Amino acid sequence: MSTTLILALILGYFALLVIISRFTAGQESNANFFLAGKSAPWFLVAFGMIGASLSGITFISIPGKVGNPGDQFSYMQIVIGYLLGYLFIAYVLMPVYYRLQLTSIYSYLDKRFGIAAYKTGAFYFLLSRTIGASIRLLLVANVLQAFLFNDLNVPFEATVAISIGLIWVYTYRGGIKTIIWTDTLQTLFMLVALGVTLLLLINQLDFGPENPLVSSIANSGMTRWFFFDNAQMGPHYFWKDFIGGFFICIGMTGMDQDMMQKNLACKNIREAQMNMMSFAGVLFVVNLLFLILGVFLFMYAAKIGIEVPVDDFGKTRTDLLFPEIALRSPIAGYVGVFFLIGLIAAAYSSADSALTSLTTSVCVDILNIEKHEEKRRVQMRKVVHIAMSALLFVVILILNYTLDLSAIDQLITLAGYTYGPLIGMFAFGLFTKHRLSHFVFPIVALLAPILTFYINLVFGTLKTFTFGASLIALNGGLTFGMLLLASIIPFLKKTPQATRL
């Protein structure tokens, strides 16, 4: 696939997003930027959230995992846990957020426990979302660098800067109001790309009466869903993935300003709940289709003799098989076009909403923007938007030289450390009536991830247990447990029994 065509697709795609942003931004106000004036249609929010949730990691990394005998379709165990998590978000968390009329969901912690808990929650969101968004953009930047910008002699740093700069251009004015519309378009592009790529590969694999499609997938040796063996050391033992999926969903969606900001933009709680549950059902199907795509990719690679790519350190990179086939195989023409459209759509629908939510959290949670006059608020928000863009640039470069796991594994592991304290603090607020001295929350939120890391390290060194995706449950449980322990120590109590919100 020619460099000129790849570059033209990218520029044309972003030109379309900029045009959409001009029509959707409306009045340049913080109300529109943060919550879209609370007038967003629920079905648009639900559809757009698919792209924001999946990202480029799903598009590349998940199909690449099916060829590993230890992975196969095990990711669906996590997805099944997601379904329970979405129920919890829709009928436990969102009613609280709507009743309190929150702009930032972390202000719940302020109302429930005070300023220290509030700032601690906001800090962990900023840390979590910055790292998560950076990993997603890093993966896409590496693909674009390998298959486009290296040929143009463009350094990796410039690739990252260009990517973030393009996102800033179409989000700086409209914020979440623009994101809801651009995410809808980007999700559509991603799903069309997925569907067309599946059809093109099916055509190349010559399925027929003697080689039925369904039985070929089932007999591929790559479709094992459930892993109930090796409960101690198996990283994909069912209950670890299921429990991990439940808590990851709650942390990365229900306690994530990025995802909840879209739901809070709906007209009312009923529409927000409809959005969440319809989104959950579609997400289940889409994840399954991406895994089936992975089977087709490995089958096609075996058919024509394509080797799984290796990186500069000689490590096999299954998450680069899709771009290798899409851009350098005999079917690179049509597949390459739809691959690039889908990859860019998936990557930037996640990254643009992350940048917007990071800007919102810093403005509302850290800078207390609502205390300033309107003109000053808009100026502050614009400066923060630029600062968050610069921060993403720096973090991506750092991660590029420090991480060596597959992208989806990086995301799940880091989420276990950064979202755990949020889960523990929110659970303590929702399910107990206790209030504590302000200083307890930042101390516990710092200690819990450290203890989680140490426990995981000890068990791993002794080779007695592997937590896998359930690491986030350990972290959240330690946070909740330490807060509960603090509640029985007299001098740590703020009031004996406070009413839950």
C-alpha positions as a Python dict, from the first residue, in 0.01 Angstrom:
ca = {
    (1, 'M'): (0, 0, 0),
    (2, 'S'): (153, 331, -106),
    (3, 'T'): (269, 592, 142),
    (4, 'T'): (81, 861, -49),
    (5, 'L'): (-250, 677, -16),
    (6, 'I'): (-199, 616, 357),
    (7, 'L'): (-119, 983, 414),
    (8, 'A'): (-418, 1095, 206),
    (9, 'L'): (-653, 873, 409),
    (10, 'I'): (-527, 1012, 739),
    (11, 'L'): (-550, 1376, 629),
    (12, 'G'): (-892, 1327, 473),
    (13, 'Y'): (-1021, 1158, 786),
    (14, 'F'): (-910, 1437, 1018),
    (15, 'A'): (-1039, 1702, 778),
    (16, 'L'): (-1383, 1542, 812),
    (17, 'L'): (-1360, 1550, 1193),
    (18, 'V'): (-1264, 1918, 1190),
    (19, 'I'): (-1564, 1997, 970),
    (20, 'I'): (-1794, 1810, 1208),
    (21, 'S'): (-1646, 1997, 1504),
    (22, 'R'): (-1724, 2329, 1339),
    (23, 'F'): (-2092, 2238, 1303),
    (24, 'T'): (-2135, 2079, 1647),
    (25, 'A'): (-1934, 2310, 1874),
    (26, 'G'): (-2208, 2573, 1897),
    (27, 'Q'): (-2158, 2838, 2163),
    (28, 'E'): (-1806, 2832, 2304),
    (29, 'S'): (-1904, 2770, 2665),
    (30, 'N'): (-1787, 2543, 2943),
    (31, 'A'): (-2139, 2401, 2977),
    (32, 'N'): (-2118, 2268, 2623),
    (33, 'F'): (-1756, 2157, 2662),
    (34, 'F'): (-1814, 1962, 2985),
    (35, 'L'): (-2170, 1821, 2954),
    (36, 'A'): (-2302, 1916, 2606),
    (37, 'G'): (-2574, 2122, 2773),
    (38, 'K'): (-2720, 1792, 2907),
    (39, 'S'): (-2905, 1745, 2577),
    (40, 'A'): (-2716, 1458, 2411),
    (41, 'P'): (-2938, 1186, 2253),
    (42, 'W'): (-2885, 862, 2445),
    (43, 'F'): (-2856, 644, 2134),
    (44, 'L'): (-2574, 860, 1998),
    (45, 'V'): (-2394, 841, 2331),
    (46, 'A'): (-2434, 461, 2343),
    (47, 'F'): (-2310, 411, 1988),
    (48, 'G'): (-2018, 650, 2027),
    (49, 'M'): (-1911, 488, 2355),
    (50, 'I'): (-1836, 165, 2168),
    (51, 'G'): (-1548, 330, 1985),
    (52, 'A'): (-1431, 515, 2295),
    (53, 'S'): (-1431, 192, 2496),
    (54, 'L'): (-1262, -31, 2239),
    (55, 'S'): (-982, 191, 2106),
    (56, 'G'): (-695, 90, 1880),
    (57, 'I'): (-587, -171, 2135),
    (58, 'T'): (-899, -374, 2063),
    (59, 'F'): (-851, -330, 1691),
    (60, 'I'): (-496, -466, 1691),
    (61, 'S'): (-402, -635, 2016),
    (62, 'I'): (-710, -852, 2083),
    (63, 'P'): (-712, -1024, 1740),
    (64, 'G'): (-343, -1091, 1785),
    (65, 'K'): (-393, -1276, 2114),
    (66, 'V'): (-596, -1566, 1973),
    (67, 'G'): (-289, -1736, 1827),
    (68, 'N'): (-137, -1781, 2171),
    (69, 'P'): (-245, -2120, 2318),
    (70, 'G'): (-260, -1960, 2662),
    (71, 'D'): (-496, -1687, 2545),
    (72, 'Q'): (-723, -1788, 2254),
    (73, 'F'): (-1076, -1654, 2333),
    (74, 'S'): (-1006, -1614, 2705),
    (75, 'Y'): (-1069, -1240, 2673),
    (76, 'M'): (-1442, -1320, 2655),
    (77, 'Q'): (-1422, -1429, 3020),
    (78, 'I'): (-1336, -1067, 3104),
    (79, 'V'): (-1611, -941, 2872),
    (80, 'I'): (-1868, -1158, 3054),
    (81, 'G'): (-1755, -989, 3376),
    (82, 'Y'): (-1810, -654, 3203),
    (83, 'L'): (-2180, -734, 3159),
    (84, 'L'): (-2233, -763, 3535),
    (85, 'G'): (-2029, -447, 3582),
    (86, 'Y'): (-2249, -249, 3342),
    (87, 'L'): (-2558, -354, 3538),
    (88, 'F'): (-2395, -223, 3856),
    (89, 'I'): (-2303, 105, 3687),
    (90, 'A'): (-2650, 160, 3539),
    (91, 'Y'): (-2853, 84, 3851),
    (92, 'V'): (-2620, 166, 4141),
    (93, 'L'): (-2370, 433, 4037),
    (94, 'M'): (-2553, 643, 3778),
    (95, 'P'): (-2859, 710, 3997),
    (96, 'V'): (-2622, 860, 4256),
    (97, 'Y'): (-2446, 1074, 3995),
    (98, 'Y'): (-2774, 1206, 3854),
    (99, 'R'): (-2933, 1266, 4193),
    (100, 'L'): (-2637, 1480, 4298),
    (101, 'Q'): (-2625, 1655, 3957),
    (102, 'L'): (-2252, 1604, 3921),
    (103, 'T'): (-2028, 1747, 3649),
    (104, 'S'): (-1724, 1562, 3778),
    (105, 'I'): (-1811, 1226, 3933),
    (106, 'Y'): (-1528, 1269, 4185),
    (107, 'S'): (-1715, 1553, 4351),
    (108, 'Y'): (-1924, 1271, 4501),
    (109, 'L'): (-1624, 1201, 4723),
    (110, 'D'): (-1620, 1567, 4827),
    (111, 'K'): (-1988, 1557, 4925),
    (112, 'R'): (-1944, 1225, 5106),
    (113, 'F'): (-1603, 1257, 5273),
    (114, 'G'): (-1453, 1600, 5211),
    (115, 'I'): (-1186, 1770, 5008),
    (116, 'A'): (-899, 1525, 5067),
    (117, 'A'): (-1093, 1223, 4940),
    (118, 'Y'): (-1218, 1432, 4646),
    (119, 'K'): (-869, 1542, 4539),
    (120, 'T'): (-735, 1188, 4589),
    (121, 'G'): (-1003, 1044, 4360),
    (122, 'A'): (-941, 1310, 4096),
    (123, 'F'): (-566, 1245, 4112),
    (124, 'Y'): (-611, 874, 4053),
    (125, 'F'): (-840, 940, 3757),
    (126, 'L'): (-586, 1177, 3605),
    (127, 'L'): (-312, 918, 3657),
    (128, 'S'): (-524, 630, 3525),
    (129, 'R'): (-661, 805, 3220),
    (130, 'T'): (-334, 967, 3124),
    (131, 'I'): (-155, 631, 3126),
    (132, 'G'): (-445, 450, 2957),
    (133, 'A'): (-484, 705, 2680),
    (134, 'S'): (-107, 712, 2630),
    (135, 'I'): (-89, 334, 2587),
    (136, 'R'): (-370, 345, 2330),
    (137, 'L'): (-206, 625, 2134),
    (138, 'L'): (137, 464, 2166),
    (139, 'L'): (20, 148, 1993),
    (140, 'V'): (-130, 340, 1701),
    (141, 'A'): (170, 571, 1676),
    (142, 'N'): (399, 267, 1653),
    (143, 'V'): (190, 124, 1369),
    (144, 'L'): (183, 455, 1180),
    (145, 'Q'): (556, 496, 1236),
    (146, 'A'): (639, 148, 1108),
    (147, 'F'): (414, 156, 803),
    (148, 'L'): (413, 524, 706),
    (149, 'F'): (634, 777, 878),
    (150, 'N'): (956, 576, 864),
    (151, 'D'): (927, 589, 485),
    (152, 'L'): (890, 966, 509),
    (153, 'N'): (1189, 996, 747),
    (154, 'V'): (965, 1147, 1014),
    (155, 'P'): (1091, 1081, 1370),
    (156, 'F'): (866, 902, 1619),
    (157, 'E'): (841, 1211, 1839),
    (158, 'A'): (695, 1405, 1547),
    (159, 'T'): (446, 1124, 1478),
    (160, 'V'): (317, 1147, 1834),
    (161, 'A'): (305, 1527, 1827),
    (162, 'I'): (111, 1528, 1500),
    (163, 'S'): (-140, 1275, 1633),
    (164, 'I'): (-209, 1472, 1951),
    (165, 'G'): (-213, 1802, 1764),
    (166, 'L'): (-482, 1677, 1526),
    (167, 'I'): (-697, 1566, 1821),
    (168, 'W'): (-658, 1905, 1986),
    (169, 'V'): (-769, 2085, 1669),
    (170, 'Y'): (-1115, 1929, 1660),
    (171, 'T'): (-1180, 1914, 2037),
    (172, 'Y'): (-1051, 2246, 2174),
    (173, 'R'): (-1379, 2431, 2123),
    (174, 'G'): (-1673, 2191, 2139),
    (175, 'G'): (-1543, 1946, 2398),
    (176, 'I'): (-1782, 1665, 2491),
    (177, 'K'): (-2056, 1803, 2261),
    (178, 'T'): (-1826, 1756, 1963),
    (179, 'I'): (-1687, 1428, 2096),
    (180, 'I'): (-2031, 1265, 2112),
    (181, 'W'): (-2081, 1330, 1740),
    (182, 'T'): (-1728, 1250, 1626),
    (183, 'D'): (-1727, 932, 1838),
    (184, 'T'): (-2047, 824, 1664),
    (185, 'L'): (-1887, 870, 1324),
    (186, 'Q'): (-1565, 703, 1434),
    (187, 'T'): (-1750, 404, 1581),
    (188, 'L'): (-1937, 364, 1252),
    (189, 'F'): (-1609, 369, 1060),
    (190, 'M'): (-1455, 116, 1296),
    (191, 'L'): (-1745, -129, 1274),
    (192, 'V'): (-1765, -97, 895),
    (193, 'A'): (-1391, -162, 876),
    (194, 'L'): (-1431, -468, 1099),
    (195, 'G'): (-1717, -606, 890),
    (196, 'V'): (-1553, -546, 552),
    (197, 'T'): (-1222, -694, 669),
    (198, 'L'): (-1402, -1007, 792),
    (199, 'L'): (-1577, -1045, 456),
    (200, 'L'): (-1255, -995, 259),
    (201, 'L'): (-1072, -1256, 465),
    (202, 'I'): (-1363, -1501, 435),
    (203, 'N'): (-1338, -1464, 58),
    (204, 'Q'): (-963, -1537, 67),
    (205, 'L'): (-1000, -1845, 288),
    (206, 'D'): (-1228, -2029, 43),
    (207, 'F'): (-1491, -2149, 287),
    (208, 'G'): (-1749, -2383, 134),
    (209, 'P'): (-1929, -2719, 171),
    (210, 'E'): (-1601, -2902, 220),
    (211, 'N'): (-1462, -2630, 445),
    (212, 'P'): (-1758, -2484, 643),
    (213, 'L'): (-1696, -2146, 802),
    (214, 'V'): (-1832, -2219, 1150),
    (215, 'S'): (-1669, -2560, 1189),
    (216, 'S'): (-1340, -2422, 1053),
    (217, 'I'): (-1340, -2157, 1325),
    (218, 'A'): (-1432, -2413, 1591),
    (219, 'N'): (-1160, -2655, 1473),
    (220, 'S'): (-890, -2390, 1440),
    (221, 'G'): (-749, -2464, 1787),
    (222, 'M'): (-779, -2092, 1875),
    (223, 'T'): (-1133, -2060, 2013),
    (224, 'R'): (-1120, -2188, 2370),
    (225, 'W'): (-1338, -1958, 2582),
    (226, 'F'): (-1322, -2095, 2933),
    (227, 'F'): (-1016, -2183, 3138),
    (228, 'F'): (-1097, -2369, 3460),
    (229, 'D'): (-760, -2543, 3498),
    (230, 'N'): (-463, -2423, 3703),
    (231, 'A'): (-652, -2198, 3944),
    (232, 'Q'): (-332, -2093, 4121),
    (233, 'M'): (-94, -2000, 3838),
    (234, 'G'): (-320, -1973, 3535),
    (235, 'P'): (-345, -1601, 3447),
    (236, 'H'): (-670, -1668, 3259),
    (237, 'Y'): (-842, -1894, 3511),
    (238, 'F'): (-1214, -1817, 3462),
    (239, 'W'): (-1294, -1665, 3801),
    (240, 'K'): (-987, -1441, 3790),
    (241, 'D'): (-1090, -1300, 3452),
    (242, 'F'): (-1460, -1278, 3540),
    (243, 'I'): (-1402, -1100, 3872),
    (244, 'G'): (-1133, -886, 3712),
    (245, 'G'): (-1369, -795, 3426),
    (246, 'F'): (-1640, -692, 3671),
    (247, 'F'): (-1409, -460, 3864),
    (248, 'I'): (-1228, -332, 3554),
    (249, 'C'): (-1565, -235, 3408),
    (250, 'I'): (-1667, -52, 3726),
    (251, 'G'): (-1330, 124, 3750),
    (252, 'M'): (-1265, 205, 3383),
    (253, 'T'): (-1626, 297, 3304),
    (254, 'G'): (-1836, 367, 3614),
    (255, 'M'): (-1563, 554, 3802),
    (256, 'D'): (-1397, 706, 3497),
    (257, 'Q'): (-1481, 1068, 3418),
    (258, 'D'): (-1418, 1003, 3049),
    (259, 'M'): (-1693, 742, 3013),
    (260, 'M'): (-1934, 888, 3268),
    (261, 'Q'): (-1908, 1238, 3124),
    (262, 'K'): (-2090, 1111, 2814),
    (263, 'N'): (-2363, 947, 3023),
    (264, 'L'): (-2410, 1260, 3232),
    (265, 'A'): (-2471, 1448, 2907),
    (266, 'C'): (-2794, 1251, 2853),
    (267, 'K'): (-3127, 1422, 2927),
    (268, 'N'): (-3217, 1206, 3228),
    (269, 'I'): (-3124, 894, 3423),
    (270, 'R'): (-3362, 669, 3228),
    (271, 'E'): (-3197, 755, 2897),
    (272, 'A'): (-2852, 716, 3053),
    (273, 'Q'): (-2944, 366, 3173),
    (274, 'M'): (-3082, 274, 2830),
    (275, 'N'): (-2755, 396, 2684),
    (276, 'M'): (-2546, 187, 2922),
    (277, 'M'): (-2729, -142, 2875),
    (278, 'S'): (-2757, -118, 2496),
    (279, 'F'): (-2389, -29, 2485),
    (280, 'A'): (-2308, -339, 2696),
    (281, 'G'): (-2489, -575, 2459),
    (282, 'V'): (-2329, -437, 2144),
    (283, 'L'): (-1985, -435, 2307),
    (284, 'F'): (-2013, -808, 2382),
    (285, 'V'): (-2083, -889, 2016),
    (286, 'V'): (-1813, -656, 1884),
    (287, 'N'): (-1544, -807, 2108),
    (288, 'L'): (-1641, -1155, 1989),
    (289, 'L'): (-1615, -1043, 1625),
    (290, 'F'): (-1265, -906, 1688),
    (291, 'L'): (-1157, -1243, 1825),
    (292, 'I'): (-1306, -1419, 1521),
    (293, 'L'): (-1112, -1173, 1307),
    (294, 'G'): (-798, -1289, 1485),
    (295, 'V'): (-872, -1651, 1386),
    (296, 'F'): (-909, -1548, 1022),
    (297, 'L'): (-584, -1350, 1035),
    (298, 'F'): (-384, -1646, 1164),
    (299, 'M'): (-553, -1882, 917),
    (300, 'Y'): (-473, -1650, 627),
    (301, 'A'): (-114, -1600, 747),
    (302, 'A'): (-67, -1978, 758),
    (303, 'K'): (-220, -2017, 412),
    (304, 'I'): (17, -1778, 234),
    (305, 'G'): (320, -1822, 461),
    (306, 'I'): (328, -1489, 649),
    (307, 'E'): (534, -1504, 969),
    (308, 'V'): (420, -1331, 1287),
    (309, 'P'): (622, -1004, 1305),
    (310, 'V'): (900, -954, 1558),
    (311, 'D'): (1011, -629, 1715),
    (312, 'D'): (1358, -474, 1727),
    (313, 'F'): (1443, -692, 2028),
    (314, 'G'): (1352, -1016, 1851),
    (315, 'K'): (1028, -1063, 2046),
    (316, 'T'): (727, -1205, 1862),
    (317, 'R'): (454, -939, 1828),
    (318, 'T'): (119, -1099, 1747),
    (319, 'D'): (-46, -756, 1775),
    (320, 'L'): (139, -653, 1459),
    (321, 'L'): (1, -940, 1249),
    (322, 'F'): (-311, -747, 1150),
    (323, 'P'): (-120, -441, 1017),
    (324, 'E'): (132, -673, 848),
    (325, 'I'): (-146, -847, 653),
    (326, 'A'): (-345, -529, 593),
    (327, 'L'): (-57, -322, 459),
    (328, 'R'): (201, -566, 320),
    (329, 'S'): (24, -884, 210),
    (330, 'P'): (-118, -970, -136),
    (331, 'I'): (-460, -838, -21),
    (332, 'A'): (-318, -512, 113),
    (333, 'G'): (-527, -293, -120),
    (334, 'Y'): (-885, -297, 7),
    (335, 'V'): (-799, -451, 344),
    (336, 'G'): (-535, -184, 401),
    (337, 'V'): (-777, 99, 333),
    (338, 'F'): (-1038, -32, 575),
    (339, 'F'): (-773, -130, 830),
    (340, 'L'): (-637, 223, 842),
    (341, 'I'): (-983, 377, 863),
    (342, 'G'): (-1082, 137, 1142),
    (343, 'L'): (-755, 175, 1332),
    (344, 'I'): (-757, 553, 1323),
    (345, 'A'): (-1126, 565, 1413),
    (346, 'A'): (-1082, 324, 1704),
    (347, 'A'): (-770, 495, 1834),
    (348, 'Y'): (-881, 854, 1817),
    (349, 'S'): (-1238, 800, 1936),
    (350, 'S'): (-1079, 687, 2263),
    (351, 'A'): (-800, 945, 2272),
    (352, 'D'): (-1012, 1251, 2196),
    (353, 'S'): (-1264, 1175, 2470),
    (354, 'A'): (-977, 1105, 2711),
    (355, 'L'): (-824, 1445, 2636),
    (356, 'T'): (-1160, 1613, 2691),
    (357, 'S'): (-1227, 1433, 3020),
    (358, 'L'): (-877, 1504, 3148),
    (359, 'T'): (-933, 1871, 3074),
    (360, 'T'): (-1268, 1857, 3255),
    (361, 'S'): (-1123, 1687, 3562),
    (362, 'V'): (-832, 1929, 3598),
    (363, 'C'): (-1060, 2230, 3553),
    (364, 'V'): (-1338, 2116, 3785),
    (365, 'D'): (-1156, 1897, 4038),
    (366, 'I'): (-815, 2060, 4067),
    (367, 'L'): (-859, 2426, 3969),
    (368, 'N'): (-1216, 2475, 4098),
    (369, 'I'): (-1305, 2652, 3774),
    (370, 'E'): (-1666, 2716, 3879),
    (371, 'K'): (-1548, 2975, 4131),
    (372, 'H'): (-1428, 3205, 3850),
    (373, 'E'): (-1626, 3431, 3618),
    (374, 'E'): (-1733, 3285, 3282),
    (375, 'K'): (-1473, 3461, 3065),
    (376, 'R'): (-1195, 3347, 3296),
    (377, 'R'): (-1334, 2991, 3295),
    (378, 'V'): (-1309, 2963, 2918),
    (379, 'Q'): (-951, 3092, 2922),
    (380, 'M'): (-852, 2848, 3196),
    (381, 'R'): (-1012, 2555, 3014),
    (382, 'K'): (-823, 2635, 2692),
    (383, 'V'): (-490, 2654, 2874),
    (384, 'V'): (-557, 2324, 3053),
    (385, 'H'): (-656, 2161, 2722),
    (386, 'I'): (-317, 2252, 2577),
    (387, 'A'): (-136, 2141, 2894),
    (388, 'M'): (-309, 1799, 2889),
    (389, 'S'): (-209, 1756, 2526),
    (390, 'A'): (153, 1825, 2616),
    (391, 'L'): (133, 1582, 2909),
    (392, 'L'): (7, 1302, 2684),
    (393, 'F'): (297, 1367, 2449),
    (394, 'V'): (554, 1330, 2729),
    (395, 'V'): (393, 1019, 2881),
    (396, 'I'): (371, 843, 2544),
    (397, 'L'): (743, 896, 2485),
    (398, 'I'): (824, 761, 2833),
    (399, 'L'): (605, 452, 2787),
    (400, 'N'): (757, 386, 2447),
    (401, 'Y'): (1092, 317, 2610),
    (402, 'T'): (971, 137, 2923),
    (403, 'L'): (688, -107, 2832),
    (404, 'D'): (733, -436, 2650),
    (405, 'L'): (408, -628, 2713),
    (406, 'S'): (123, -655, 2463),
    (407, 'A'): (-92, -343, 2472),
    (408, 'I'): (-403, -505, 2617),
    (409, 'D'): (-197, -669, 2893),
    (410, 'Q'): (-34, -335, 2974),
    (411, 'L'): (-371, -167, 3003),
    (412, 'I'): (-528, -433, 3227),
    (413, 'T'): (-223, -453, 3455),
    (414, 'L'): (-187, -79, 3502),
    (415, 'A'): (-564, -42, 3552),
    (416, 'G'): (-533, -284, 3842),
    (417, 'Y'): (-300, -45, 4021),
    (418, 'T'): (-458, 291, 3935),
    (419, 'Y'): (-833, 224, 3943),
    (420, 'G'): (-827, 4, 4256),
    (421, 'P'): (-818, 295, 4506),
    (422, 'L'): (-1110, 462, 4327),
    (423, 'I'): (-1319, 145, 4355),
    (424, 'G'): (-1234, 108, 4723),
    (425, 'M'): (-1319, 469, 4811),
    (426, 'F'): (-1646, 475, 4618),
    (427, 'A'): (-1750, 139, 4766),
    (428, 'F'): (-1675, 267, 5117),
    (429, 'G'): (-1894, 569, 5048),
    (430, 'L'): (-2180, 373, 4894),
    (431, 'F'): (-2197, 76, 5130),
    (432, 'T'): (-2107, 222, 5469),
    (433, 'K'): (-2219, 523, 5673),
    (434, 'H'): (-1876, 602, 5814),
    (435, 'R'): (-1684, 927, 5776),
    (436, 'L'): (-1311, 955, 5842),
    (437, 'S'): (-1052, 1222, 5903),
    (438, 'H'): (-941, 1382, 5580),
    (439, 'F'): (-582, 1261, 5589),
    (440, 'V'): (-685, 893, 5595),
    (441, 'F'): (-791, 881, 5229),
    (442, 'P'): (-469, 986, 5054),
    (443, 'I'): (-264, 764, 5286),
    (444, 'V'): (-479, 457, 5223),
    (445, 'A'): (-496, 529, 4849),
    (446, 'L'): (-115, 537, 4842),
    (447, 'L'): (-63, 229, 5058),
    (448, 'A'): (-312, 3, 4876),
    (449, 'P'): (-134, -1, 4536),
    (450, 'I'): (203, -47, 4710),
    (451, 'L'): (70, -346, 4907),
    (452, 'T'): (-92, -481, 4589),
    (453, 'F'): (238, -461, 4405),
    (454, 'Y'): (423, -629, 4692),
    (455, 'I'): (167, -910, 4731),
    (456, 'N'): (164, -972, 4357),
    (457, 'L'): (544, -976, 4352),
    (458, 'V'): (571, -1217, 4643),
    (459, 'F'): (317, -1463, 4503),
    (460, 'G'): (479, -1439, 4162),
    (461, 'T'): (828, -1499, 4301),
    (462, 'L'): (709, -1795, 4506),
    (463, 'K'): (511, -1919, 4201),
    (464, 'T'): (211, -1997, 4420),
    (465, 'F'): (-55, -1770, 4266),
    (466, 'T'): (-106, -1538, 3968),
    (467, 'F'): (-369, -1266, 4001),
    (468, 'G'): (-408, -1181, 3633),
    (469, 'A'): (-703, -949, 3566),
    (470, 'S'): (-825, -986, 3926),
    (471, 'L'): (-539, -764, 4048),
    (472, 'I'): (-779, -469, 4045),
    (473, 'A'): (-1010, -656, 4286),
    (474, 'L'): (-720, -708, 4528),
    (475, 'N'): (-629, -340, 4515),
    (476, 'G'): (-987, -221, 4559),
    (477, 'G'): (-1042, -472, 4840),
    (478, 'L'): (-731, -355, 5024),
    (479, 'T'): (-844, 8, 4993),
    (480, 'F'): (-1192, -74, 5123),
    (481, 'G'): (-1053, -294, 5401),
    (482, 'M'): (-807, -34, 5527),
    (483, 'L'): (-1076, 236, 5527),
    (484, 'L'): (-1309, 3, 5717),
    (485, 'L'): (-1031, -72, 5967),
    (486, 'A'): (-970, 301, 6012),
    (487, 'S'): (-1340, 350, 6088),
    (488, 'I'): (-1311, 150, 6412),
    (489, 'I'): (-1017, 357, 6540),
    (490, 'P'): (-1168, 642, 6747),
    (491, 'F'): (-925, 923, 6662),
    (492, 'L'): (-959, 854, 6287),
    (493, 'K'): (-1336, 901, 6286),
    (494, 'K'): (-1476, 1236, 6178),
    (495, 'T'): (-1834, 1165, 6290),
    (496, 'P'): (-1969, 836, 6428),
    (497, 'Q'): (-2240, 750, 6177),
    (498, 'A'): (-2307, 979, 5881),
    (499, 'T'): (-2591, 930, 5634),
    (500, 'R'): (-2498, 782, 5299),
    (501, 'L'): (-2559, 996, 4991),
}
